[in-house]
Amino acid sequence: MLFISLMMNLSLSYYLSLLAVTLLPTAALSQTAVPATDRLVMGSSREMSAGVTAGTADGDEHHLSLYASLPGKGSWLRFGRVDFSTLTDGYLTLSVRARDNAQLLVREGSATGRVIARVDVVVKGGGGPFRRDYSGQWMSLAVPLLHTPRGIADIVLTCSDKGVDVGWLRFKNRPKYFAPATSVAARPDGQGYLRRWLLLEPIRQDIRSNVVFTDSYLQKAFDKEYFKGQMTRLPHDGQRVRVGDQKLTWHGLDSENYNVRLFRFAERWGQQTYGSLFWAVTVIDCPREMRNVRLSVGSNGASAWWLNGGLVLTLEGDRRMVEDDARSGRLTLRAGRNILRCAVINGPGLSDFCARFLDDEGHAVVEPLTLILPKK
């Protein structure tokens, strides 16, 4: 009898273990994490504070399925189990709508958790005939990450003040468009293009269409002083400046491409990719005086170029980036340091630029120029 009882207990344990194994995939499936690089639809969340509602997109919102409405300060929404393990060098893209300027915080774990990203939803601003008003319109934004969770984590959306509608979030890994500049001097590339630049995070502009780029508009935009020492002080990597209500940082970078991808720079370090003015500075060291060189540039968007404080070239109108699109008159690179500045302004669309010096016969100037990263 003892043997029979023992066998019955073993059989029961065996069948219970089979049942557990059978049920395990279903239980595990309900806890499956969603890759952070997938589109995370906020309207599908089931955990939220009082007052948060879910809506269904209509025909004019074909890029959405469901969205969530956070009514204002104190409201929150949790999206559970997001897998950040595939995110190496990421940024956040999202679809949002607001009726007034608002701020959305993406946090880790709870409504008071560490901030992953801060999203300034600016729908009103500026003045004059081109004042923008995106109230009630869906916008796709890209913002840098302040913190990247490790492994699997819940994300929680909170409002700082005014209400925001959120369609989806997606975290993306960046292709390598830039590398941090080092203290080692660099040279122009084999075709003479200048790849080392100090880039200022984009200055917000109220531009809904590039048709506004008339000569008078551009002259006013390029002549304006946006920050102290704009044309007199040499910036350095990590330096911060204030432009209106924006606090912006200079970044010393080496471009991986001959053309400097300002749109990609804005995706990583800026709060908006469209409707922006970019400032760029590079320091060119020349061991001897070089006369009769020409600055040859191209830009997506209008641009202005200054060498050693003097305006030498302006590209007007709405334009695409083309190599050697415009050339300056004959210039002299003086012995020692030469400071080249440029400003690029663009509304909707991509932004980039390229620049090099050509000799009097049209050949690229590579030797003996070196590009220096200014010290603090």
Stockholm file with secondary structure:
# STOCKHOLM 1.0

chainA/1-376         MLFISLMMNLSLSYYLSLLAVTLLPTAALSQTAVPATDRLVMGSSREMSAGVTAGTADGDEHHLSLYASLPGKGSWLRFGRVDFSTLTDGYLTLSVRARDNAQLLVREGSATGRVIARVDVVVKGGGGPFRRDYSGQWMSLAVPLLHTPRGIADIVLTCSDKGVDVGWLRFKNRPKYFAPATSVAARPDGQGYLRRWLLLEPIRQDIRSNVVFTDSYLQKAFDKEYFKGQMTRLPHDGQRVRVGDQKLTWHGLDSENYNVRLFRFAERWGQQTYGSLFWAVTVIDCPREMRNVRLSVGSNGASAWWLNGGLVLTLEGDRRMVEDDARSGRLTLRAGRNILRCAVINGPGLSDFCARFLDDEGHAVVEPLTLILPKK
#=GR chainA/1-376 SS CHHHHHHHHHHHHHHHHHHHHHHHHHHHHHTCCEETTSCEEGGGCCEECTTCEEEECCTTCTTCSEEEEEEETTCEEEEEEEECTTCSSEEEEEEEECSSCEEEEEEESSTTSCEEEEEEECCEECCGGGCEECTTCCEEEEEECSCCCCSEEEEEEEESSEEEEEEEEEEEECCCCEEECCSSCBCCCTTCBCCEEEEECCEECCCSCGGGCCHHHHHHHHHSCCSTTTTTSCCCTTCEEEETTEEEEEEEEEESSSSBCHHHHHHHHCSCSSSEEEEEEEEEEESSCEEEEEEEEEESSEEEEEETTEEEEEECSSCCCCTTCEECSCEEECSEEEEEEEEEEESSSCCCEEEEEECTTSCBCCTTCEEECCCC
#=GC SS_cons         CHHHHHHHHHHHHHHHHHHHHHHHHHHHHHTCCEETTSCEEGGGCCEECTTCEEEECCTTCTTCSEEEEEEETTCEEEEEEEECTTCSSEEEEEEEECSSCEEEEEEESSTTSCEEEEEEECCEECCGGGCEECTTCCEEEEEECSCCCCSEEEEEEEESSEEEEEEEEEEEECCCCEEECCSSCBCCCTTCBCCEEEEECCEECCCSCGGGCCHHHHHHHHHSCCSTTTTTSCCCTTCEEEETTEEEEEEEEEESSSSBCHHHHHHHHCSCSSSEEEEEEEEEEESSCEEEEEEEEEESSEEEEEETTEEEEEECSSCCCCTTCEECSCEEECSEEEEEEEEEEESSSCCCEEEEEECTTSCBCCTTCEEECCCC
//
